[in-house]
Amino acid sequence: PVLLGQVLVNLVKNAAESAGEGGHIRIEAVGRCLTVVDDGPGITPEKATRIFTPFYTDKPGGQGIGLTFVRTVLTGHHAGYSLSTDADDGLTRFVIRF
């Protein structure tokens, strides 16, 4: 439970940083899925291929370990996950499937 709590904190922090001042984030729980949604600028295709790579970051002062940690914990708990920006509504969603 502690590690999954840290995953959620990391995802909400990332969403808030992406959304920026005046942006919005929300957490949705439906069935066995938990989704963190933000209305930030989205994830480019290039960034999507690198975002789970250890030490990759595009944030000033970032360390590039947050999503690597998230991936490790979720994989260890046999949870599925996906991260994408929807072309239709422009929202970025991190979905965890338990």
A tleap script that builds the chain and sets N, CA, C and O, in Angstrom:
source leaprc.protein.ff14SB
mol = sequence {
  NPRO VAL LEU LEU GLY GLN VAL LEU VAL ASN
  LEU VAL LYS ASN ALA ALA GLU SER ALA GLY
  GLU GLY GLY HIE ILE ARG ILE GLU ALA VAL
  GLY ARG CYS LEU THR VAL VAL ASP ASP GLY
  PRO GLY ILE THR PRO GLU LYS ALA THR ARG
  ILE PHE THR PRO PHE TYR THR ASP LYS PRO
  GLY GLY GLN GLY ILE GLY LEU THR PHE VAL
  ARG THR VAL LEU THR GLY HIE HIE ALA GLY
  TYR SER LEU SER THR ASP ALA ASP ASP GLY
  LEU THR ARG PHE VAL ILE ARG CPHE
}
set mol.1.N position { 0.805 -1.218 0.000 }
set mol.1.CA position { 0.000 0.000 0.000 }
set mol.1.C position { 0.848 1.283 0.000 }
set mol.1.O position { 0.476 2.279 -0.621 }
set mol.2.N position { 1.980 1.248 0.697 }
set mol.2.CA position { 2.837 2.440 0.759 }
set mol.2.C position { 3.393 2.760 -0.625 }
set mol.2.O position { 3.374 3.916 -1.050 }
set mol.3.N position { 3.884 1.751 -1.325 }
set mol.3.CA position { 4.443 1.988 -2.658 }
set mol.3.C position { 3.378 2.458 -3.630 }
set mol.3.O position { 3.634 3.344 -4.445 }
set mol.4.N position { 2.175 1.873 -3.559 }
set mol.4.CA position { 1.107 2.316 -4.450 }
set mol.4.C position { 0.684 3.744 -4.119 }
set mol.4.O position { 0.305 4.503 -5.012 }
set mol.5.N position { 0.747 4.108 -2.862 }
set mol.5.CA position { 0.481 5.499 -2.476 }
set mol.5.C position { 1.520 6.437 -3.074 }
set mol.5.O position { 1.181 7.524 -3.540 }
set mol.6.N position { 2.776 6.023 -3.064 }
set mol.6.CA position { 3.836 6.838 -3.658 }
set mol.6.C position { 3.652 6.951 -5.173 }
set mol.6.O position { 3.952 7.993 -5.756 }
set mol.7.N position { 3.161 5.888 -5.813 }
set mol.7.CA position { 2.865 5.928 -7.247 }
set mol.7.C position { 1.815 7.005 -7.509 }
set mol.7.O position { 1.976 7.830 -8.409 }
set mol.8.N position { 0.750 6.993 -6.727 }
set mol.8.CA position { -0.321 7.970 -6.926 }
set mol.8.C position { 0.182 9.389 -6.697 }
set mol.8.O position { -0.153 10.290 -7.467 }
set mol.9.N position { 0.972 9.603 -5.664 }
set mol.9.CA position { 1.547 10.927 -5.410 }
set mol.9.C position { 2.392 11.375 -6.600 }
set mol.9.O position { 2.296 12.521 -7.039 }
set mol.10.N position { 3.211 10.476 -7.115 }
set mol.10.CA position { 4.064 10.805 -8.256 }
set mol.10.C position { 3.234 11.173 -9.478 }
set mol.10.O position { 3.538 12.150 -10.163 }
set mol.11.N position { 2.187 10.399 -9.756 }
set mol.11.CA position { 1.355 10.663 -10.929 }
set mol.11.C position { 0.592 11.976 -10.805 }
set mol.11.O position { 0.473 12.719 -11.779 }
set mol.12.N position { 0.079 12.265 -9.624 }
set mol.12.CA position { -0.647 13.524 -9.425 }
set mol.12.C position { 0.318 14.703 -9.526 }
set mol.12.O position { -0.025 15.733 -10.107 }
set mol.13.N position { 1.510 14.565 -8.970 }
set mol.13.CA position { 2.525 15.623 -9.068 }
set mol.13.C position { 2.894 15.878 -10.528 }
set mol.13.O position { 2.966 17.030 -10.956 }
set mol.14.N position { 3.127 14.812 -11.296 }
set mol.14.CA position { 3.443 14.965 -12.714 }
set mol.14.C position { 2.300 15.641 -13.465 }
set mol.14.O position { 2.534 16.522 -14.292 }
set mol.15.N position { 1.068 15.230 -13.179 }
set mol.15.CA position { -0.091 15.821 -13.854 }
set mol.15.C position { -0.217 17.307 -13.510 }
set mol.15.O position { -0.502 18.128 -14.382 }
set mol.16.N position { -0.005 17.644 -12.248 }
set mol.16.CA position { -0.099 19.050 -11.839 }
set mol.16.C position { 0.987 19.881 -12.510 }
set mol.16.O position { 0.725 20.999 -12.951 }
set mol.17.N position { 2.192 19.352 -12.590 }
set mol.17.CA position { 3.275 20.074 -13.260 }
set mol.17.C position { 2.974 20.239 -14.750 }
set mol.17.O position { 3.260 21.286 -15.332 }
set mol.18.N position { 2.404 19.217 -15.357 }
set mol.18.CA position { 2.074 19.286 -16.770 }
set mol.18.C position { 0.946 20.282 -17.028 }
set mol.18.O position { 1.015 21.076 -17.966 }
set mol.19.N position { -0.076 20.238 -16.207 }
set mol.19.CA position { -1.227 21.130 -16.390 }
set mol.19.C position { -0.839 22.585 -16.163 }
set mol.19.O position { -1.372 23.483 -16.815 }
set mol.20.N position { 0.079 22.815 -15.249 }
set mol.20.CA position { 0.530 24.178 -14.974 }
set mol.20.C position { -0.509 25.012 -14.239 }
set mol.20.O position { -1.596 24.539 -13.906 }
set mol.21.N position { -0.148 26.248 -14.001 }
set mol.21.CA position { -1.044 27.155 -13.293 }
set mol.21.C position { -2.295 27.379 -14.130 }
set mol.21.O position { -2.206 27.702 -15.315 }
set mol.22.N position { -3.441 27.210 -13.523 }
set mol.22.CA position { -4.704 27.367 -14.229 }
set mol.22.C position { -5.176 26.102 -14.926 }
set mol.22.O position { -6.285 26.061 -15.457 }
set mol.23.N position { -4.336 25.064 -14.926 }
set mol.23.CA position { -4.725 23.794 -15.535 }
set mol.23.C position { -5.561 22.968 -14.577 }
set mol.23.O position { -5.801 23.361 -13.436 }
set mol.24.N position { -5.995 21.830 -15.057 }
set mol.24.CA position { -6.863 20.963 -14.250 }
set mol.24.C position { -6.346 19.531 -14.268 }
set mol.24.O position { -5.823 19.045 -15.271 }
set mol.25.N position { -6.512 18.872 -13.120 }
set mol.25.CA position { -6.264 17.437 -13.033 }
set mol.25.C position { -7.459 16.810 -12.337 }
set mol.25.O position { -8.181 17.468 -11.588 }
set mol.26.N position { -7.650 15.539 -12.598 }
set mol.26.CA position { -8.693 14.811 -11.877 }
set mol.26.C position { -8.274 13.348 -11.780 }
set mol.26.O position { -7.473 12.851 -12.570 }
set mol.27.N position { -8.837 12.689 -10.798 }
set mol.27.CA position { -8.593 11.271 -10.593 }
set mol.27.C position { -9.932 10.567 -10.755 }
set mol.27.O position { -10.924 10.945 -10.131 }
set mol.28.N position { -9.952 9.547 -11.592 }
set mol.28.CA position { -11.169 8.783 -11.844 }
set mol.28.C position { -10.938 7.342 -11.409 }
set mol.28.O position { -9.880 6.769 -11.666 }
set mol.29.N position { -11.921 6.771 -10.758 }
set mol.29.CA position { -11.864 5.363 -10.383 }
set mol.29.C position { -13.127 4.693 -10.897 }
set mol.29.O position { -14.234 5.014 -10.467 }
set mol.30.N position { -12.947 3.757 -11.824 }
set mol.30.CA position { -14.075 3.024 -12.399 }
set mol.30.C position { -13.691 1.551 -12.436 }
set mol.30.O position { -12.693 1.170 -13.049 }
set mol.31.N position { -14.488 0.741 -11.781 }
set mol.31.CA position { -14.195 -0.692 -11.746 }
set mol.31.C position { -12.809 -0.929 -11.178 }
set mol.31.O position { -12.497 -0.486 -10.072 }
set mol.32.N position { -11.977 -1.632 -11.940 }
set mol.32.CA position { -10.623 -1.951 -11.494 }
set mol.32.C position { -9.586 -1.050 -12.150 }
set mol.32.O position { -8.419 -1.421 -12.271 }
set mol.33.N position { -10.023 0.146 -12.577 }
set mol.33.CA position { -9.111 1.106 -13.206 }
set mol.33.C position { -9.066 2.404 -12.406 }
set mol.33.O position { -10.080 2.887 -11.904 }
set mol.34.N position { -7.872 2.943 -12.306 }
set mol.34.CA position { -7.649 4.243 -11.691 }
set mol.34.C position { -6.953 5.104 -12.736 }
set mol.34.O position { -5.941 4.695 -13.306 }
set mol.35.N position { -7.495 6.301 -12.990 }
set mol.35.CA position { -6.954 7.155 -14.039 }
set mol.35.C position { -6.644 8.536 -13.487 }
set mol.35.O position { -7.463 9.135 -12.790 }
set mol.36.N position { -5.456 9.036 -13.804 }
set mol.36.CA position { -5.074 10.412 -13.493 }
set mol.36.C position { -5.089 11.159 -14.823 }
set mol.36.O position { -4.396 10.779 -15.766 }
set mol.37.N position { -5.891 12.233 -14.887 }
set mol.37.CA position { -6.113 12.973 -16.124 }
set mol.37.C position { -5.635 14.406 -15.940 }
set mol.37.O position { -5.863 15.008 -14.890 }
set mol.38.N position { -4.962 14.964 -16.974 }
set mol.38.CA position { -4.606 16.375 -16.933 }
set mol.38.C position { -4.846 17.014 -18.297 }
set mol.38.O position { -4.903 16.335 -19.323 }
set mol.39.N position { -4.984 18.343 -18.279 }
set mol.39.CA position { -5.223 19.084 -19.523 }
set mol.39.C position { -4.005 19.906 -19.935 }
set mol.39.O position { -4.132 20.981 -20.521 }
set mol.40.N position { -2.828 19.383 -19.619 }
set mol.40.CA position { -1.579 20.037 -20.013 }
set mol.40.C position { -1.345 19.906 -21.512 }
set mol.40.O position { -2.247 19.509 -22.249 }
set mol.41.N position { -0.138 20.238 -21.968 }
set mol.41.CA position { 0.155 20.257 -23.403 }
set mol.41.C position { 0.211 18.881 -24.061 }
set mol.41.O position { 0.252 18.794 -25.288 }
set mol.42.N position { 0.213 17.824 -23.288 }
set mol.42.CA position { 0.207 16.480 -23.865 }
set mol.42.C position { 1.603 15.908 -24.035 }
set mol.42.O position { 2.608 16.559 -23.749 }
set mol.43.N position { 1.633 14.686 -24.504 }
set mol.43.CA position { 2.880 13.946 -24.688 }
set mol.43.C position { 3.094 13.740 -26.184 }
set mol.43.O position { 2.248 13.163 -26.868 }
set mol.44.N position { 4.212 14.208 -26.676 }
set mol.44.CA position { 4.535 14.030 -28.097 }
set mol.44.C position { 4.892 12.570 -28.360 }
set mol.44.O position { 5.274 11.853 -27.435 }
set mol.45.N position { 4.773 12.124 -29.603 }
set mol.45.CA position { 5.154 10.739 -29.913 }
set mol.45.C position { 6.613 10.422 -29.531 }
set mol.45.O position { 6.902 9.331 -29.039 }
set mol.46.N position { 7.531 11.379 -29.759 }
set mol.46.CA position { 8.930 11.142 -29.390 }
set mol.46.C position { 9.074 10.968 -27.883 }
set mol.46.O position { 9.760 10.059 -27.415 }
set mol.47.N position { 8.426 11.839 -27.137 }
set mol.47.CA position { 8.500 11.764 -25.679 }
set mol.47.C position { 7.882 10.454 -25.177 }
set mol.47.O position { 8.381 9.855 -24.224 }
set mol.48.N position { 6.808 10.017 -25.812 }
set mol.48.CA position { 6.141 8.780 -25.396 }
set mol.48.C position { 7.067 7.577 -25.492 }
set mol.48.O position { 6.948 6.644 -24.698 }
set mol.49.N position { 7.989 7.582 -26.454 }
set mol.49.CA position { 8.905 6.450 -26.601 }
set mol.49.C position { 10.018 6.466 -25.559 }
set mol.49.O position { 10.681 5.451 -25.347 }
set mol.50.N position { 10.229 7.605 -24.907 }
set mol.50.CA position { 11.351 7.727 -23.971 }
set mol.50.C position { 10.934 7.931 -22.514 }
set mol.50.O position { 11.774 7.855 -21.617 }
set mol.51.N position { 9.675 8.185 -22.274 }
set mol.51.CA position { 9.228 8.680 -20.975 }
set mol.51.C position { 9.474 7.709 -19.811 }
set mol.51.O position { 9.599 8.146 -18.667 }
set mol.52.N position { 9.544 6.411 -20.084 }
set mol.52.CA position { 9.803 5.443 -19.017 }
set mol.52.C position { 11.270 5.035 -18.948 }
set mol.52.O position { 11.617 4.120 -18.201 }
set mol.53.N position { 12.129 5.688 -19.703 }
set mol.53.CA position { 13.559 5.419 -19.697 }
set mol.53.C position { 14.189 6.053 -18.459 }
set mol.53.O position { 13.972 7.237 -18.199 }
set mol.54.N position { 14.968 5.287 -17.690 }
set mol.54.CA position { 15.603 5.865 -16.508 }
set mol.54.C position { 16.451 7.091 -16.863 }
set mol.54.O position { 17.212 7.082 -17.830 }
set mol.55.N position { 16.302 8.114 -16.078 }
set mol.55.CA position { 17.057 9.364 -16.145 }
set mol.55.C position { 16.688 10.243 -17.339 }
set mol.55.O position { 17.339 11.263 -17.564 }
set mol.56.N position { 15.654 9.874 -18.113 }
set mol.56.CA position { 15.166 10.775 -19.155 }
set mol.56.C position { 14.221 11.780 -18.513 }
set mol.56.O position { 13.311 11.403 -17.775 }
set mol.57.N position { 14.440 13.049 -18.795 }
set mol.57.CA position { 13.537 14.094 -18.317 }
set mol.57.C position { 13.606 15.284 -19.255 }
set mol.57.O position { 14.622 15.529 -19.904 }
set mol.58.N position { 12.518 16.009 -19.312 }
set mol.58.CA position { 12.515 17.275 -20.030 }
set mol.58.C position { 12.161 18.415 -19.076 }
set mol.58.O position { 11.880 19.536 -19.500 }
set mol.59.N position { 12.181 18.102 -17.780 }
set mol.59.CA position { 11.878 19.100 -16.758 }
set mol.59.C position { 13.173 19.709 -16.235 }
set mol.59.O position { 14.107 18.981 -15.898 }
set mol.60.N position { 13.239 21.029 -16.165 }
set mol.60.CA position { 14.417 21.648 -15.545 }
set mol.60.C position { 14.572 21.160 -14.101 }
set mol.60.O position { 13.639 21.260 -13.304 }
set mol.61.N position { 15.715 20.651 -13.784 }
set mol.61.CA position { 15.963 20.149 -12.430 }
set mol.61.C position { 15.380 18.776 -12.168 }
set mol.61.O position { 15.489 18.264 -11.054 }
set mol.62.N position { 14.756 18.163 -13.182 }
set mol.62.CA position { 14.188 16.830 -13.007 }
set mol.62.C position { 15.269 15.768 -12.970 }
set mol.62.O position { 16.373 15.974 -13.473 }
set mol.63.N position { 14.943 14.625 -12.370 }
set mol.63.CA position { 15.905 13.533 -12.264 }
set mol.63.C position { 15.592 12.372 -13.202 }
set mol.63.O position { 16.455 11.531 -13.454 }
set mol.64.N position { 14.371 12.318 -13.719 }
set mol.64.CA position { 14.024 11.256 -14.655 }
set mol.64.C position { 13.862 9.890 -14.023 }
set mol.64.O position { 14.093 8.870 -14.673 }
set mol.65.N position { 13.463 9.862 -12.750 }
set mol.65.CA position { 13.278 8.560 -12.098 }
set mol.65.C position { 11.826 8.314 -11.679 }
set mol.65.O position { 11.480 7.199 -11.289 }
set mol.66.N position { 10.989 9.326 -11.754 }
set mol.66.CA position { 9.610 9.211 -11.279 }
set mol.66.C position { 8.804 8.147 -12.000 }
set mol.66.O position { 8.248 7.255 -11.359 }
set mol.67.N position { 8.731 8.225 -13.324 }
set mol.67.CA position { 7.929 7.253 -14.058 }
set mol.67.C position { 8.612 5.889 -14.127 }
set mol.67.O position { 7.939 4.870 -14.285 }
set mol.68.N position { 9.922 5.858 -14.011 }
set mol.68.CA position { 10.617 4.570 -13.915 }
set mol.68.C position { 10.206 3.869 -12.621 }
set mol.68.O position { 9.950 2.664 -12.611 }
set mol.69.N position { 10.146 4.633 -11.533 }
set mol.69.CA position { 9.682 4.103 -10.246 }
set mol.69.C position { 8.246 3.607 -10.374 }
set mol.69.O position { 7.923 2.508 -9.922 }
set mol.70.N position { 7.385 4.416 -10.988 }
set mol.70.CA position { 5.977 4.046 -11.171 }
set mol.70.C position { 5.884 2.722 -11.931 }
set mol.70.O position { 5.161 1.816 -11.517 }
set mol.71.N position { 6.611 2.612 -13.037 }
set mol.71.CA position { 6.587 1.387 -13.843 }
set mol.71.C position { 7.039 0.181 -13.018 }
set mol.71.O position { 6.415 -0.879 -13.072 }
set mol.72.N position { 8.115 0.340 -12.259 }
set mol.72.CA position { 8.650 -0.760 -11.454 }
set mol.72.C position { 7.634 -1.231 -10.419 }
set mol.72.O position { 7.422 -2.433 -10.261 }
set mol.73.N position { 7.011 -0.298 -9.718 }
set mol.73.CA position { 6.031 -0.666 -8.686 }
set mol.73.C position { 4.812 -1.337 -9.313 }
set mol.73.O position { 4.356 -2.374 -8.830 }
set mol.74.N position { 4.288 -0.755 -10.379 }
set mol.74.CA position { 3.088 -1.326 -11.001 }
set mol.74.C position { 3.374 -2.708 -11.579 }
set mol.74.O position { 2.547 -3.611 -11.456 }
set mol.75.N position { 4.522 -2.881 -12.201 }
set mol.75.CA position { 4.895 -4.191 -12.730 }
set mol.75.C position { 5.020 -5.197 -11.592 }
set mol.75.O position { 4.576 -6.339 -11.715 }
set mol.76.N position { 5.622 -4.776 -10.493 }
set mol.76.CA position { 5.767 -5.653 -9.334 }
set mol.76.C position { 4.440 -6.054 -8.710 }
set mol.76.O position { 4.341 -7.102 -8.073 }
set mol.77.N position { 3.418 -5.221 -8.893 }
set mol.77.CA position { 2.077 -5.530 -8.377 }
set mol.77.C position { 1.187 -6.144 -9.465 }
set mol.77.O position { -0.020 -6.289 -9.273 }
set mol.78.N position { 1.784 -6.500 -10.599 }
set mol.78.CA position { 1.058 -7.118 -11.710 }
set mol.78.C position { -0.097 -6.248 -12.198 }
set mol.78.O position { -1.143 -6.756 -12.603 }
set mol.79.N position { 0.104 -4.936 -12.154 }
set mol.79.CA position { -0.908 -3.996 -12.633 }
set mol.79.C position { -0.529 -3.541 -14.048 }
set mol.79.O position { 0.642 -3.305 -14.342 }
set mol.80.N position { -1.521 -3.424 -14.900 }
set mol.80.CA position { -1.289 -2.877 -16.224 }
set mol.80.C position { -1.340 -1.363 -16.154 }
set mol.80.O position { -1.921 -0.796 -15.228 }
set mol.81.N position { -0.738 -0.716 -17.123 }
set mol.81.CA position { -0.769 0.747 -17.134 }
set mol.81.C position { -0.584 1.246 -18.556 }
set mol.81.O position { -0.032 0.557 -19.414 }
set mol.82.N position { -1.057 2.456 -18.779 }
set mol.82.CA position { -0.836 3.116 -20.062 }
set mol.82.C position { -0.807 4.616 -19.820 }
set mol.82.O position { -1.418 5.125 -18.881 }
set mol.83.N position { -0.085 5.307 -20.685 }
set mol.83.CA position { 0.020 6.757 -20.624 }
set mol.83.C position { -0.110 7.279 -22.043 }
set mol.83.O position { 0.668 6.908 -22.922 }
set mol.84.N position { -1.092 8.138 -22.264 }
set mol.84.CA position { -1.288 8.661 -23.611 }
set mol.84.C position { -2.052 9.971 -23.579 }
set mol.84.O position { -2.748 10.287 -22.613 }
set mol.85.N position { -1.906 10.724 -24.657 }
set mol.85.CA position { -2.682 11.941 -24.857 }
set mol.85.C position { -3.701 11.640 -25.941 }
set mol.85.O position { -3.342 11.199 -27.033 }
set mol.86.N position { -4.958 11.874 -25.646 }
set mol.86.CA position { -6.053 11.594 -26.565 }
set mol.86.C position { -6.119 12.665 -27.647 }
set mol.86.O position { -6.212 13.856 -27.349 }
set mol.87.N position { -6.070 12.235 -28.896 }
set mol.87.CA position { -6.107 13.183 -30.015 }
set mol.87.C position { -7.443 13.916 -30.091 }
set mol.87.O position { -7.492 15.045 -30.579 }
set mol.88.N position { -8.524 13.299 -29.620 }
set mol.88.CA position { -9.845 13.922 -29.717 }
set mol.88.C position { -10.060 15.038 -28.707 }
set mol.88.O position { -10.522 16.121 -29.067 }
set mol.89.N position { -9.729 14.783 -27.449 }
set mol.89.CA position { -10.003 15.807 -26.425 }
set mol.89.C position { -8.740 16.492 -25.894 }
set mol.89.O position { -8.844 17.451 -25.129 }
set mol.90.N position { -7.548 16.021 -26.285 }
set mol.90.CA position { -6.294 16.641 -25.870 }
set mol.90.C position { -5.882 16.347 -24.442 }
set mol.90.O position { -4.873 16.875 -23.975 }
set mol.91.N position { -6.635 15.519 -23.738 }
set mol.91.CA position { -6.315 15.202 -22.350 }
set mol.91.C position { -5.301 14.066 -22.283 }
set mol.91.O position { -5.324 13.142 -23.096 }
set mol.92.N position { -4.416 14.155 -21.302 }
set mol.92.CA position { -3.434 13.101 -21.062 }
set mol.92.C position { -3.942 12.247 -19.918 }
set mol.92.O position { -4.381 12.754 -18.886 }
set mol.93.N position { -3.872 10.935 -20.124 }
set mol.93.CA position { -4.389 10.001 -19.130 }
set mol.93.C position { -3.337 8.954 -18.785 }
set mol.93.O position { -2.745 8.330 -19.665 }
set mol.94.N position { -3.120 8.776 -17.488 }
set mol.94.CA position { -2.329 7.654 -17.000 }
set mol.94.C position { -3.346 6.695 -16.380 }
set mol.94.O position { -3.988 7.019 -15.380 }
set mol.95.N position { -3.483 5.530 -16.975 }
set mol.95.CA position { -4.478 4.549 -16.533 }
set mol.95.C position { -3.756 3.379 -15.886 }
set mol.95.O position { -2.811 2.827 -16.450 }
set mol.96.N position { -4.211 3.007 -14.697 }
set mol.96.CA position { -3.703 1.834 -13.993 }
set mol.96.C position { -4.846 0.822 -13.957 }
set mol.96.O position { -5.964 1.145 -13.556 }
set mol.97.N position { -4.550 -0.409 -14.382 }
set mol.97.CA position { -5.526 -1.484 -14.380 }
set mol.97.C position { -5.102 -2.577 -13.385 }
set mol.97.O position { -4.058 -3.209 -13.544 }
set mol.98.N position { -5.923 -2.779 -12.375 }
set mol.98.CA position { -5.625 -3.786 -11.340 }
set mol.98.C position { -6.303 -5.084 -11.646 }
set mol.98.O position { -6.168 -6.045 -10.888 }
savepdb mol mol.pdb
quit
